[in-house]
Every structure is written in structure tokens, then in C-alpha cells.
């Protein structure tokens, strides 16, 4: 199975157009939580900043993050309102799906486009060519490499031939 080129860590990225090294926002420099977010949107905001993918941001990406969380917040609010009253009376008195479902759907589509650009989710990180390595992943790789580099290991297939 061909695996292709190894994915680079975010700290190793260089812009192909001009050769400038990618300068991520330091992990300690988390953006301030915007005011007026709903509970689920605050949870999404905190999860984003706790994830390693937030470490690849540059200052120019800050507006994209704000746009993403605004869309997530609008989706949470409008979908909750629509879920509270899923059917409403239409112009002819018939029951129709609440139009707020369409508003919520438009908001989540904006959020998904932002997530794609920000590298949220395994598929989008892979599409951007990013490898986010957690401390646990790095420790597991280190242990595996130590085991593989042991020279006195006997191949179990050859053990009974000696």
C-alpha cells in the first residue's frame, strides 16, 4: 500500500510561493472568547483551543476563527428555536416545517466551510497536509521506535531454527 509523502508538522511548513516559514500563533496566546456565545458554542470554542490544530493559526486567520464560532453559535441558537416548534402555520394555514431550520442549515454550512479551512477534523487536516501530533502520539511513536531499534531482538520466525 503506497502511503505517499510524509505529512509535515505545522511547525515545519513553509509557504511554497515565497519560502517564508509558517509562524503559528503560540498556544499560550488563545483568543478571548467572544461575548454572547451559547453554552454549546462556548464548548466548541474551548475544544478548538484545546486541540493541537489551533496551534497552526497565524494572525491573519483570527477573523476566520471568529466567523466559524459565530456560525456555530447561530446554528446552536436557531436549531434550538426550530426544535422547540418544528411545525408552524404556513401562509395558507397549513402546517409547514419551521423556516428557522433553513437559517440553522445556512449557519452550519458556513461553519463547515470555515472548519475545512482551519483544518478541523481528520479529513480536513489530511487535505491540508497537516499532521497534528499529540503528546500521547509522540510518546507511543517513541516507544515503538525504541522497541524496533533493539538489536538483540530475535525474529520469532527464526527462533526455533537456532
Secondary structure, 3 states (H helix, E strand, C coil): CCCCCCCEEHHHCECCCCCCECCCCCCCCCCCCCCCCCHHHHHHHHHHHHCHHHHHCCHHHHHHHHHHHHHHHHHHHHHHHHHHCCEEECCCCCEEECCHHHHHHHHHHHHHHHHHHHCCCHHHHHHHCEECCCHHHHHHHHHHHHHHHCCCCCCCCCHHHC
